[in-house]
């Protein structure tokens, strides 16, 4: 399905700061044969180490696969795994050496599985998103999620310190972040969020918790309610599927929240201020386009951040005044230019050129 015109403001670096862009389209899983047919077609398999329907990370990856089908004429197949990690290696093996030009998978949790499988299938090419897998047949996509989280922190701090413009905020100078798991990629979100909040006001109190899972929205809900009870005006849901519970809690309690990975603003439009997009769709499609053209380099990591549309903050215009979006655009430009250095945990972001 073609994208519809966006009615939200994007906060990212470059000339398009604050501009209107395309709404995240409906998730499409194109029909494909169980195995690639014998032809010269460009063939792609997507192994999901989990399930689609998370309204975030994996669904965004599927959108990139759908674009490859629609725009590159690729023959595609999506294999949905389970949350049973013991099945990820067999699932990767099942689509390796089967005639696909590229096998796509993602999340830091599946990195070790791919490392082992890629060694067993040296002629198979892979694209790995959200972690680096150093191997001669793997092209890795990594994200400066700390930069996007920084903007979420800035927005949260602006809301709690300028509560007269946000009727559900109490002006408590308290915000929060609920992470999925206490792993490096999520700690990147946390340190970026804290830096952003403190860039507005160093005295802002930032509450932090981890669900321990990306698929437990009830615990996400419970942790968010506890944070709201501690005074949080805004909570950033950096928790995958578990974050859906955080967003639900904001509507139940009557406070604000920020979504993650994909456009979640419409889930609770009176409460979700913005979505911190990790544009898996854009990055996966970009690399698949290079793979089809024969220009993709393997044993290389491609870094996506504010400057190349890898991360961005999609604002809910009905809740966020325009003058706030202007402030956010200014912070985004300073991060992209390197004027503001955002801390991080992942090794690749430590050496990334902003």
VOLOLUM-524467 format. One record per residue (C-alpha): residue in one letter; chain; residue number from 1; x, y, z. Coordinates in pm, 1 decimal, decimal comma, padded with zeros to 6 digits. Example, Ala and Ser with C-alpha at 12.3 -4.5 7.8 and 13.67 -1.06 7.14 Angstrom:
(node "A" "A" 1 (01230,0 -00450,0 00780,0));
(node "S" "A" 2 (01367,0 -00106,0 00714,0));
// end
This chain:
(node "X" "A" 1 (00000,0 00000,0 00000,0));
(node "X" "A" 2 (00136,6 00338,0 -00091,9));
(node "X" "A" 3 (00214,6 00573,5 00194,5));
(node "X" "A" 4 (-00046,7 00837,6 00272,5));
(node "X" "A" 5 (00054,5 01201,4 00334,6));
(node "X" "A" 6 (00177,8 01254,5 00690,1));
(node "X" "A" 7 (-00010,3 01486,4 00919,5));
(node "X" "A" 8 (00258,9 01484,0 01188,2));
(node "X" "A" 9 (00574,4 01690,4 01224,1));
(node "X" "A" 10 (00907,2 01515,3 01194,4));
(node "X" "A" 11 (01203,3 01629,1 01399,7));
(node "X" "A" 12 (01525,7 01534,7 01227,1));
(node "X" "A" 13 (01839,2 01694,1 01089,5));
(node "X" "A" 14 (01858,2 01867,3 00751,8));
(node "X" "A" 15 (01638,7 02095,0 00545,6));
(node "X" "A" 16 (01327,5 01891,0 00618,3));
(node "X" "A" 17 (01328,4 01967,7 00990,7));
(node "X" "A" 18 (00971,1 02002,2 01106,0));
(node "X" "A" 19 (00836,7 01929,8 00757,2));
(node "X" "A" 20 (00534,3 01724,4 00665,3));
(node "X" "A" 21 (00621,9 01378,0 00536,1));
(node "X" "A" 22 (00447,7 01044,4 00462,0));
(node "X" "A" 23 (00243,1 00864,2 00727,3));
(node "X" "A" 24 (00360,3 00517,3 00824,6));
(node "X" "A" 25 (00153,5 00297,2 00598,0));
(node "X" "A" 26 (-00035,2 -00016,4 00685,4));
(node "X" "A" 27 (00174,1 -00325,5 00741,3));
(node "X" "A" 28 (00181,9 -00531,9 00424,0));
(node "X" "A" 29 (00309,3 -00887,3 00397,5));
(node "X" "A" 30 (00321,4 -00954,7 00023,9));
(node "X" "A" 31 (00220,9 -01294,1 -00097,4));
(node "X" "A" 32 (00519,1 -01506,1 -00190,5));
(node "X" "A" 33 (00588,0 -01863,6 -00283,4));
(node "X" "A" 34 (00716,8 -02096,2 -00013,7));
(node "X" "A" 35 (01052,2 -02100,9 -00191,4));
(node "X" "A" 36 (01207,5 -01871,3 -00451,9));
(node "X" "A" 37 (01112,7 -01971,3 -00805,4));
(node "X" "A" 38 (01378,7 -02037,8 -01063,7));
(node "X" "A" 39 (01431,8 -01704,5 -01234,7));
(node "X" "A" 40 (01665,5 -01408,5 -01239,7));
(node "X" "A" 41 (01442,0 -01223,7 -00990,8));
(node "X" "A" 42 (01596,4 -01063,1 -00686,7));
(node "X" "A" 43 (01493,5 -01286,0 -00393,8));
(node "X" "A" 44 (01478,5 -01188,2 -00029,1));
(node "X" "A" 45 (01385,5 -01378,0 00287,1));
(node "X" "A" 46 (01303,6 -01205,1 00615,1));
(node "X" "A" 47 (01347,8 -01417,9 00928,0));
(node "X" "A" 48 (01167,7 -01251,1 01218,4));
(node "X" "A" 49 (01308,6 -01362,8 01555,9));
(node "X" "A" 50 (00968,6 -01311,6 01710,7));
(node "X" "A" 51 (00633,4 -01216,3 01565,0));
(node "X" "A" 52 (00491,8 -00941,7 01350,7));
(node "X" "A" 53 (00222,6 -00725,4 01503,2));
(node "X" "A" 54 (00445,7 -00547,7 01753,5));
(node "X" "A" 55 (00342,9 -00213,3 01597,6));
(node "X" "A" 56 (00709,6 -00123,6 01612,9));
(node "X" "A" 57 (01045,7 -00282,2 01545,3));
(node "X" "A" 58 (00968,8 -00600,8 01350,2));
(node "X" "A" 59 (00672,4 -00444,7 01171,8));
(node "X" "A" 60 (00902,5 -00165,4 01053,6));
(node "X" "A" 61 (01140,1 -00429,0 00915,2));
(node "X" "A" 62 (00849,0 -00589,7 00733,0));
(node "X" "A" 63 (00763,8 -00255,9 00578,1));
(node "X" "A" 64 (01113,6 -00239,3 00429,7));
(node "X" "A" 65 (01065,0 -00589,0 00288,6));
(node "X" "A" 66 (00730,0 -00483,3 00142,4));
(node "X" "A" 67 (00894,3 -00182,7 -00022,8));
(node "X" "A" 68 (01152,8 -00415,5 -00178,9));
(node "X" "A" 69 (00868,2 -00620,9 -00323,8));
(node "X" "A" 70 (00679,6 -00315,7 -00450,9));
(node "X" "A" 71 (00965,4 -00093,1 -00565,2));
(node "X" "A" 72 (01242,9 -00336,3 -00658,7));
(node "X" "A" 73 (01028,2 -00620,1 -00786,9));
(node "X" "A" 74 (01180,7 -00854,2 -00531,7));
(node "X" "A" 75 (01037,6 -01197,7 -00465,4));
(node "X" "A" 76 (01005,6 -01201,8 -00088,9));
(node "X" "A" 77 (00925,5 -01443,7 00188,8));
(node "X" "A" 78 (00870,1 -01364,9 00556,7));
(node "X" "A" 79 (00930,3 -01636,9 00814,5));
(node "X" "A" 80 (00789,6 -01550,6 01154,3));
(node "X" "A" 81 (00976,2 -01715,4 01437,5));
(node "X" "A" 82 (00874,4 -01733,6 01799,4));
(node "X" "A" 83 (00997,8 -01595,2 02128,5));
(node "X" "A" 84 (01164,1 -01934,5 02182,1));
(node "X" "A" 85 (01527,1 -01841,6 02120,6));
(node "X" "A" 86 (01625,0 -02205,3 02057,6));
(node "X" "A" 87 (01431,0 -02190,5 01728,7));
(node "X" "A" 88 (01614,4 -01892,4 01583,1));
(node "X" "A" 89 (01916,6 -02086,2 01456,0));
(node "X" "A" 90 (01700,7 -02354,2 01284,4));
(node "X" "A" 91 (01483,7 -02080,9 01130,9));
(node "X" "A" 92 (01790,2 -01903,4 00991,9));
(node "X" "A" 93 (01926,6 -02229,6 00853,3));
(node "X" "A" 94 (01592,4 -02305,0 00688,1));
(node "X" "A" 95 (01616,2 -01996,3 00464,8));
(node "X" "A" 96 (01992,3 -02010,9 00405,8));
(node "X" "A" 97 (02130,7 -02176,4 00093,5));
(node "X" "A" 98 (01782,2 -02185,0 -00060,5));
(node "X" "A" 99 (01839,6 -01948,5 -00350,5));
(node "X" "A" 100 (01769,4 -01618,0 -00177,9));
(node "X" "A" 101 (02002,0 -01336,9 -00278,6));
(node "X" "A" 102 (01975,3 -01192,4 00071,0));
(node "X" "A" 103 (01842,3 -01313,2 00404,7));
(node "X" "A" 104 (01736,2 -01031,7 00638,9));
(node "X" "A" 105 (01703,5 -01057,8 01015,8));
(node "X" "A" 106 (01740,5 -00826,0 01310,7));
(node "X" "A" 107 (01767,7 -00746,9 01684,2));
(node "X" "A" 108 (02072,8 -00778,0 01902,1));
(node "X" "A" 109 (01928,7 -01093,3 02056,6));
(node "X" "A" 110 (01966,0 -01291,2 01732,9));
(node "X" "A" 111 (02321,0 -01170,7 01657,9));
(node "X" "A" 112 (02498,0 -01479,1 01796,5));
(node "X" "A" 113 (02267,8 -01710,7 01601,6));
(node "X" "A" 114 (02342,8 -01527,4 01279,3));
(node "X" "A" 115 (02716,1 -01527,1 01351,6));
(node "X" "A" 116 (02712,4 -01907,1 01369,1));
(node "X" "A" 117 (02479,2 -01964,2 01072,7));
(node "X" "A" 118 (02663,3 -01719,5 00845,8));
(node "X" "A" 119 (02981,1 -01920,1 00904,3));
(node "X" "A" 120 (02803,9 -02240,6 00802,8));
(node "X" "A" 121 (02665,6 -02081,0 00483,1));
(node "X" "A" 122 (02956,1 -01870,5 00350,1));
(node "X" "A" 123 (02793,6 -01823,7 00006,4));
(node "X" "A" 124 (02472,2 -01684,1 00151,3));
(node "X" "A" 125 (02447,3 -01306,0 00191,5));
(node "X" "A" 126 (02276,8 -01158,9 00497,9));
(node "X" "A" 127 (02159,6 -00819,3 00618,7));
(node "X" "A" 128 (02149,7 -00781,2 00995,4));
(node "X" "A" 129 (01972,2 -00481,1 01150,0));
(node "X" "A" 130 (02015,9 -00339,1 01499,1));
(node "X" "A" 131 (02352,8 -00497,1 01573,6));
(node "X" "A" 132 (02690,0 -00558,9 01415,3));
(node "X" "A" 133 (02779,8 -00911,9 01304,8));
(node "X" "A" 134 (03136,4 -00908,7 01170,2));
(node "X" "A" 135 (03143,8 -01168,8 00894,3));
(node "X" "A" 136 (03246,8 -01163,2 00525,8));
(node "X" "A" 137 (02889,5 -01236,0 00412,0));
(node "X" "A" 138 (02697,1 -01008,1 00651,7));
(node "X" "A" 139 (02615,1 -00639,3 00604,7));
(node "X" "A" 140 (02513,9 -00487,2 00937,4));
(node "X" "A" 141 (02281,1 -00196,1 01010,7));
(node "X" "A" 142 (02324,9 -00010,4 01337,9));
(node "X" "A" 143 (02133,4 00288,8 01468,3));
(node "X" "A" 144 (02220,4 00588,4 01680,7));
(node "X" "A" 145 (01916,6 00525,4 01897,9));
(node "X" "A" 146 (02075,8 00738,2 02167,2));
(node "X" "A" 147 (02026,7 01042,6 01941,0));
(node "X" "A" 148 (01656,1 00976,3 01891,7));
(node "X" "A" 149 (01615,6 00909,2 02262,9));
(node "X" "A" 150 (01789,1 01240,1 02332,8));
(node "X" "A" 151 (01509,5 01422,0 02147,6));
(node "X" "A" 152 (01250,1 01220,5 02340,3));
(node "X" "A" 153 (01420,1 01335,2 02659,9));
(node "X" "A" 154 (01419,2 01697,1 02546,3));
(node "X" "A" 155 (01048,4 01679,4 02462,2));
(node "X" "A" 156 (00965,5 01516,4 02795,3));
(node "X" "A" 157 (01154,7 01785,1 02986,9));
(node "X" "A" 158 (00989,5 02065,5 02790,2));
(node "X" "A" 159 (00649,6 01920,3 02873,9));
(node "X" "A" 160 (00707,3 01891,3 03248,6));
(node "X" "A" 161 (00875,3 02233,5 03274,2));
(node "X" "A" 162 (00617,1 02410,4 03054,9));
(node "X" "A" 163 (00310,2 02231,8 03183,2));
(node "X" "A" 164 (00079,6 02526,8 03116,3));
(node "X" "A" 165 (00089,1 02420,4 02750,0));
(node "X" "A" 166 (00017,8 02054,6 02835,6));
(node "X" "A" 167 (-00302,6 02010,8 03036,5));
(node "X" "A" 168 (-00229,6 01653,0 03146,4));
(node "X" "A" 169 (00109,1 01744,7 03294,7));
(node "X" "A" 170 (00143,2 01840,7 03661,3));
(node "X" "A" 171 (00466,8 02036,9 03631,6));
(node "X" "A" 172 (00644,7 01786,2 03857,1));
(node "X" "A" 173 (00984,5 01815,4 03687,3));
(node "X" "A" 174 (00976,0 01435,0 03673,6));
(node "X" "A" 175 (00983,5 01209,4 03365,3));
(node "X" "A" 176 (01049,4 00839,5 03309,9));
(node "X" "A" 177 (01169,2 00574,4 03070,1));
(node "X" "A" 178 (01066,3 00208,5 03067,4));
(node "X" "A" 179 (01317,4 -00012,6 02885,9));
(node "X" "A" 180 (01252,1 -00358,9 02749,5));
(node "X" "A" 181 (01563,8 -00538,5 02870,0));
(node "X" "A" 182 (01878,2 -00421,1 03045,9));
(node "X" "A" 183 (02100,9 -00474,9 02742,6));
(node "X" "A" 184 (02336,6 -00233,4 02561,3));
(node "X" "A" 185 (02095,8 -00129,1 02287,3));
(node "X" "A" 186 (01830,5 -00031,6 02543,9));
(node "X" "A" 187 (02082,6 00134,2 02772,9));
(node "X" "A" 188 (02165,3 00351,3 02470,4));
(node "X" "A" 189 (01805,7 00473,5 02480,8));
(node "X" "A" 190 (01831,9 00539,4 02853,0));
(node "X" "A" 191 (02154,3 00742,9 02848,3));
(node "X" "A" 192 (02031,4 00942,8 02548,3));
(node "X" "A" 193 (01697,2 01013,3 02714,2));
(node "X" "A" 194 (01860,1 01125,5 03038,1));
(node "X" "A" 195 (02100,4 01352,4 02849,0));
(node "X" "A" 196 (01811,6 01512,0 02659,5));
(node "X" "A" 197 (01606,8 01577,8 02971,7));
(node "X" "A" 198 (01904,7 01728,2 03152,0));
(node "X" "A" 199 (01994,1 01941,7 02849,0));
(node "X" "A" 200 (01669,8 02129,6 02918,0));
(node "X" "A" 201 (01703,4 02132,1 03296,4));
(node "X" "A" 202 (01975,8 01945,1 03490,7));
(node "X" "A" 203 (01740,6 01919,7 03787,4));
(node "X" "A" 204 (01483,3 01708,8 03603,0));
(node "X" "A" 205 (01425,6 01377,4 03783,1));
(node "X" "A" 206 (01440,8 01077,6 03548,2));
(node "X" "A" 207 (01281,9 00751,9 03665,7));
(node "X" "A" 208 (01410,5 00433,4 03499,3));
(node "X" "A" 209 (01294,1 00071,7 03493,9));
(node "X" "A" 210 (01334,7 -00240,1 03277,1));
(node "X" "A" 211 (01055,7 -00486,3 03200,9));
(node "X" "A" 212 (01293,5 -00778,4 03143,1));
(node "X" "A" 213 (01117,3 -00868,6 02818,8));
(node "X" "A" 214 (01004,0 -00711,8 02491,4));
(node "X" "A" 215 (00678,9 -00911,1 02492,3));
(node "X" "A" 216 (00524,2 -00838,0 02832,2));
(node "X" "A" 217 (00290,2 -00538,3 02800,0));
(node "X" "A" 218 (00125,9 -00608,0 03137,7));
(node "X" "A" 219 (00451,8 -00556,7 03325,3));
(node "X" "A" 220 (00518,0 -00249,8 03111,8));
(node "X" "A" 221 (00177,3 -00120,0 03215,0));
(node "X" "A" 222 (00240,7 -00189,0 03584,3));
(node "X" "A" 223 (00580,7 -00018,4 03581,8));
(node "X" "A" 224 (00439,7 00284,5 03403,9));
(node "X" "A" 225 (00152,3 00321,3 03650,8));
(node "X" "A" 226 (00405,9 00314,5 03934,1));
(node "X" "A" 227 (00610,5 00588,0 03764,1));
(node "X" "A" 228 (00302,9 00802,4 03710,6));
(node "X" "A" 229 (00219,9 00755,0 04078,4));
(node "X" "A" 230 (00570,5 00884,3 04155,0));
(node "X" "A" 231 (00490,1 01201,2 03962,8));
(node "X" "A" 232 (00614,4 01136,3 03609,9));
(node "X" "A" 233 (00447,6 01370,3 03360,8));
(node "X" "A" 234 (00583,8 01179,8 03059,2));
(node "X" "A" 235 (00713,3 00823,0 03014,3));
(node "X" "A" 236 (00915,7 00705,7 02714,9));
(node "X" "A" 237 (00827,8 00347,6 02619,2));
(node "X" "A" 238 (01157,6 00202,3 02489,2));
(node "X" "A" 239 (01039,8 -00154,5 02534,1));
(node "X" "A" 240 (00917,6 -00303,0 02206,8));
(node "X" "A" 241 (00589,8 -00488,7 02253,1));
(node "X" "A" 242 (00610,2 -00438,2 02629,5));
(node "X" "A" 243 (00593,8 -00066,3 02563,1));
(node "X" "A" 244 (00235,6 -00102,0 02441,2));
(node "X" "A" 245 (00144,5 -00142,9 02807,3));
(node "X" "A" 246 (00322,4 00181,9 02890,3));
(node "X" "A" 247 (00121,7 00367,6 02626,8));
(node "X" "A" 248 (-00199,2 00213,0 02756,1));
(node "X" "A" 249 (-00111,5 00323,2 03110,2));
(node "X" "A" 250 (-00071,2 00684,6 02996,6));
(node "X" "A" 251 (-00428,6 00680,7 02867,8));
(node "X" "A" 252 (-00560,2 00506,3 03177,9));
(node "X" "A" 253 (-00387,1 00741,2 03423,7));
(node "X" "A" 254 (-00433,4 01052,1 03211,4));
(node "X" "A" 255 (-00071,1 01154,3 03154,7));
(node "X" "A" 256 (00163,1 01162,2 02854,9));
(node "X" "A" 257 (00382,5 00902,8 02686,4));
(node "X" "A" 258 (00619,8 00867,5 02390,4));
(node "X" "A" 259 (00614,8 00567,3 02157,9));
(node "X" "A" 260 (00908,2 00395,6 01990,9));
(node "X" "A" 261 (01032,8 00236,4 01666,7));
(node "X" "A" 262 (00720,6 00297,8 01451,7));
(node "X" "A" 263 (00445,7 00559,5 01443,3));
(node "X" "A" 264 (00237,3 00478,4 01751,4));
(node "X" "A" 265 (00082,2 00823,6 01788,5));
(node "X" "A" 266 (-00260,9 00707,8 01680,5));
(node "X" "A" 267 (-00293,4 00438,9 01947,2));
(node "X" "A" 268 (-00383,4 00691,8 02218,0));
(node "X" "A" 269 (-00388,0 01027,3 02037,2));
(node "X" "A" 270 (-00481,0 01225,8 02349,3));
(node "X" "A" 271 (-00179,3 01094,8 02540,4));
(node "X" "A" 272 (00104,5 00999,7 02304,9));
(node "X" "A" 273 (00310,1 01311,5 02237,7));
(node "X" "A" 274 (00537,4 01159,1 01975,3));
(node "X" "A" 275 (00701,8 00843,3 01850,0));
(node "X" "A" 276 (01078,5 00800,7 01848,9));
(node "X" "A" 277 (01121,3 00629,5 01514,0));
(node "X" "A" 278 (01399,1 00385,7 01448,1));
(node "X" "A" 279 (01354,9 00368,3 01072,2));
(node "X" "A" 280 (01426,3 00001,3 01021,6));
(node "X" "A" 281 (01211,3 00017,1 00708,5));
(node "X" "A" 282 (01425,0 00288,0 00547,5));
(node "X" "A" 283 (01755,5 00123,5 00635,4));
(node "X" "A" 284 (01654,0 -00226,7 00528,1));
(node "X" "A" 285 (01519,3 -00098,7 00197,5));
(node "X" "A" 286 (01831,7 00112,5 00136,0));
(node "X" "A" 287 (02059,3 -00188,2 00182,2));
(node "X" "A" 288 (01839,6 -00418,2 -00025,0));
(node "X" "A" 289 (01848,9 -00160,7 -00304,4));
(node "X" "A" 290 (02228,9 -00163,6 -00287,7));
(node "X" "A" 291 (02230,5 -00543,9 -00277,4));
(node "X" "A" 292 (02024,9 -00564,4 -00594,0));
(node "X" "A" 293 (02254,4 -00310,3 -00763,5));
(node "X" "A" 294 (02560,3 -00506,9 -00655,7));
(node "X" "A" 295 (02704,7 -00220,3 -00452,2));
(node "X" "A" 296 (02637,1 -00347,1 -00099,7));
(node "X" "A" 297 (02954,2 -00411,8 00098,0));
(node "X" "A" 298 (02966,2 -00703,3 00337,3));
(node "X" "A" 299 (03164,1 -00729,7 00659,0));
(node "X" "A" 300 (03069,8 -00364,3 00702,7));
(node "X" "A" 301 (02837,2 -00179,5 00936,8));
(node "X" "A" 302 (02613,0 00094,1 00803,0));
(node "X" "A" 303 (02530,0 00358,3 01063,7));
(node "X" "A" 304 (02188,8 00528,7 01057,1));
(node "X" "A" 305 (02122,0 00835,2 01270,3));
(node "X" "A" 306 (01958,9 01176,0 01258,7));
(node "X" "A" 307 (02163,1 01291,4 00960,2));
(node "X" "A" 308 (02051,9 01010,9 00725,0));
(node "X" "A" 309 (01692,3 00948,2 00834,3));
(node "X" "A" 310 (01783,2 00653,4 01052,8));
(node "X" "A" 311 (01615,5 00794,6 01362,4));
(node "X" "A" 312 (01370,5 01080,4 01409,1));
(node "X" "A" 313 (01097,5 01206,2 01636,3));
(node "X" "A" 314 (00746,6 01208,7 01488,6));
(node "X" "A" 315 (00534,9 01461,0 01676,9));
(node "X" "A" 316 (00163,2 01447,5 01745,3));
(node "X" "A" 317 (00063,3 01795,2 01626,9));
(node "X" "A" 318 (-00261,3 01790,2 01818,8));
(node "X" "A" 319 (-00066,6 01780,9 02146,7));
(node "X" "A" 320 (00267,4 01950,1 02074,2));
(node "X" "A" 321 (00265,4 02325,5 02000,7));
(node "X" "A" 322 (00465,9 02447,6 01704,3));
(node "X" "A" 323 (00709,3 02647,6 01918,6));
(node "X" "A" 324 (00807,7 02323,8 02093,9));
(node "X" "A" 325 (00878,0 02158,0 01758,1));
(node "X" "A" 326 (01101,2 02452,7 01667,6));
(node "X" "A" 327 (01298,0 02400,6 01990,3));
(node "X" "A" 328 (01330,8 02030,9 01913,4));
(node "X" "A" 329 (01452,7 02102,8 01560,0));
(node "X" "A" 330 (01724,2 02324,5 01704,6));
(node "X" "A" 331 (01840,0 02046,7 01938,0));
(node "X" "A" 332 (01830,2 01794,1 01650,8));
(node "X" "A" 333 (02053,0 02015,0 01435,4));
(node "X" "A" 334 (02302,7 02053,0 01718,7));
(node "X" "A" 335 (02319,6 01677,0 01768,4));
(node "X" "A" 336 (02356,0 01605,9 01395,6));
(node "X" "A" 337 (02633,7 01863,8 01363,5));
(node "X" "A" 338 (02819,4 01730,2 01666,3));
(node "X" "A" 339 (02772,1 02046,6 01869,9));
(node "X" "A" 340 (02588,0 01838,0 02128,0));
(node "X" "A" 341 (02755,8 01504,7 02206,1));
(node "X" "A" 342 (02504,7 01242,3 02316,1));
(node "X" "A" 343 (02649,0 00963,0 02533,6));
(node "X" "A" 344 (02603,2 00602,6 02430,9));
(node "X" "A" 345 (02684,0 00245,2 02530,7));
(node "X" "A" 346 (02724,6 00059,5 02202,0));
(node "X" "A" 347 (03083,4 00059,5 02065,6));
(node "X" "A" 348 (02978,9 00163,7 01714,8));
(node "X" "A" 349 (02819,3 00488,3 01828,6));
(node "X" "A" 350 (03130,1 00587,0 02021,5));
(node "X" "A" 351 (03323,1 00618,5 01694,8));
(node "X" "A" 352 (03036,3 00726,2 01468,2));
(node "X" "A" 353 (03072,8 01055,6 01287,9));
(node "X" "A" 354 (02773,8 01272,1 01375,4));
// end
